[in-house]
Amino acid sequence: MNRAHILDTDKTTRLYSLKFRMIKPHMIIESVSTGATVATVVYHSLSSRIDTTLHGHPVTLTSAGLLKSKYTWSSPALGGATMTWNAKSFTGLDLDCLDEQGILIARYLFSNWSMTKCGTLELLGPRATHGPVTEELLVTGLALVVYVLTLRYKPIVSALT
């Protein structure tokens, strides 16, 4: 897949366009309305760290370990608050995002291997629906889901084919 789109809640309006590449940056997220680059994502082959740039500001996701699906980052949109994406399932594809107090502010639900829909991002509470926070949750959540899909499941899929 070289391209994908992020849709609004009406499931037809395109908000963002995603481009996937083999070279850095590995994922580029652009606003459909302006055409401007919103974020870039870089993955590392020898590290589980994920580097993103959101509106020109670096946001680095670090994991609790190479095979763990718990990633934290310092949120520029929330004044440096430590945020955490935690895997809810064995696959690592259903995620909960918690703030510093352990309050659930977003949830990513994977779409059970659908060919046309990757998943749904649910924003919970007023903090999550503030513009910069929403984009930060979108970018970090997508970066983690794409990481899990490509870097963890690719060897398994390749072995089965």
URVENVEN-V195205 format. One record per backbone hydrogen bond with DSSP energy under -0.5 kcal/mol. NH is the residue of the N-H (numbers start at 1). CO is the residue of the C=O. If there is no record, write none. Layout:
nh-><NH;NH>
co-><CO;CO>
//
This chain:
nh-><4;6;7;8;11;14;15;16;17;18;19;20;21;26;27;28;29;30;30;31;32;33;35;38;39;40;41;42;44;47;50;51;52;52;53;54;55;55;57;59;61;61;62;62;64;68;71;71;72;73;75;75;76;79;80;81;81;83;83;84;85;86;86;87;88;89;92;95;95;96;97;98;98;99;102;105;106;107;108;109;109;110;111;114;120;122;122;123;124;124;125;129;130;133;134;135;136;137;138;139;140;141;142;143;144;145;146;147;148;149;150;151;152;152;153;154;157;158;159;160;161>
co-><18;16;5;13;8;12;6;6;30;4;28;2;26;41;41;19;39;17;28;36;15;15;31;29;29;53;27;51;49;44;61;42;50;59;40;57;38;53;54;52;50;59;60;72;70;65;69;85;62;83;73;81;74;76;75;75;78;73;81;98;71;84;96;69;94;94;89;93;108;86;106;84;96;103;99;97;97;122;95;107;120;108;118;111;109;107;120;121;105;122;123;125;127;130;130;131;132;133;134;135;136;137;138;139;140;141;142;143;144;145;146;147;147;148;148;150;153;154;155;156;157>
//
